[in-house]
Amino acid sequence: MTVRHRDLTVEWLGYAGLRLESPGDTVVYIDPGRYGTLTGEYRPESAQKPHPDPRDYRPEDGDLVLVTHDHHYDSDAIERVADADATVVAYEAVYPPKIDRDVVDLDDLPYETLRVDEETDRLFGDAIVRTVPAYNEPDGPRTDASGDPYHPEGFGAGFLVTLADATVFFPGDTDPLDGHAELDVSLFCPPIGGSLTMDRREAAELAAALDPDLVVPVHYNTFESIETDSGAFAADVASRGVPVVLDEA
């Protein structure tokens, strides 16, 4: 399933992965891969929870690939989606040598690579990319057994991507933060799984504050700890007068 937003084609690839395509054939990927979602190996822990189907996906058509933080750095997925002339943009704290998975170092990828901070505002071809902070509050509910946030401040970032006549807000793995609600966006793609990120209720509240033209949620139902009731989320958002589409199998 794909979703149309203004002139963009939008597709949730599973887990956090998102694909954006403009009428001029500019293709942007955000956080593609992991858990076999692009290799056909993914198997849902609950068959009752809607999620994009696994597939062997290798379009190699991406002009720009954005990575929010270590948890979503998947070098194999990047090579599956990136064009030979692609640019890979990763938050500055992404550090593959410390990732406990088999990944290629960012600097060894066969693409132009760039690291960005939380205050980036740059043009990449037809796409304007801006970054925003993304983290779990230290005194909030999303902490590990030692009391440390799963995503501490400085660990990752969210992205705003302006492409064609749309501005897409992809918050990354984060709680709702000060400043998020003041952003001017047309498409909001929040994580709604809770436990590691904002949950569906918080995401719905943020959607109401942002008042975008459309909401397409991501980062839910891939595994048990981020399972949620996406239908209830959609109803909650719609009841606040904001259009929402679920891009599910």
Residue, then its C-alpha position, 0 to 999 in steps of 0.5 A: m500500500t502507498v499513500r498520496h500526500r499532495d504531490l508525494t507518494v509515501e510508503w511505510l516500509g515496516y518498522a521505522g522505514l519510510r519512503l518519499e517520492s516526489p513528482g520529479d522522481t526524487v526519492v528519500y528514505i528515512d531509517p530503512g531496514r532492520y528485523g528483515t523488513l526489507t529482506g523478506e525474513y521478517r516474521p511478525e510476533s503477532a499475526q493479528k497486528p497489522h504491519p507491512d508484509p516482509r519482502d525482498y526489497r532492493p530498488e536502489d533508487g534512493d537519492l537521499v537516505l536519512v538515519t536518525h540514530d544507531h538503532h536504525y542504522d542498517s548498512d545492508a538496508i541502505e545499500r538495498v535502497a540507495d542509488a549509486d549516486a545517493t547521499v547518506v545523511a546520519y545524525e552525528a552520534v551514529y557510531p557503527p563500531k559500537i553497534d552490536r550488529d553486523v554493519v558496515d562503517l558509515d565511512d565505508l559505504p559506497y556513497e557520499t556520507l554526511r553527519v549532521d547535528e540537531e540544528t542542520d538546515r541544508l538543501f540536498g538536490d530538491a529536498i530541504v532537510r532540517t533536524v530537530p532533537a529526539y530523545n526520551e525524557p530522563d524523568g519519563p517512563r521510557t527508561d531501562a532497568s538502571g533508570d537511563p532513557y532508552h534514547p538519551e539526549g544527544f543520541g539521535a535526531g528527528f528530520l523535517v523534509t521539505l520536498a515538492d509542496a510538502t513538509v514531512f515531520f519524522p520525529g525519530d525515536t522520541d517523546p513529544l518535546d518542547g518545540h515539536a508542536e510549533l513546527d509547520v508541517s503538512l505530513f506528520c509521521p510519528p512513532i506510536g508504539g510506546s515503550l521506546t517512543m511516544d505512544r499512540r495517545e501522545a502522538a495523537e495529541l501532538a498531531a492535534a497541536l501540529d494540525p497537519d494535512l495528513v498523519v501516517p504513523v510508523h514504528y509500531n507492531t514490528f515486535e511485541s514491545i511496540e505493539t499498539d492499537s493503530g485503529a484506536f490511534a486513527a480514530d483518536v486523530a480523526s476525532r480531533g479533525v486531522p486526516v489520518v491514513l494507516d499504511e498497513a498490509 
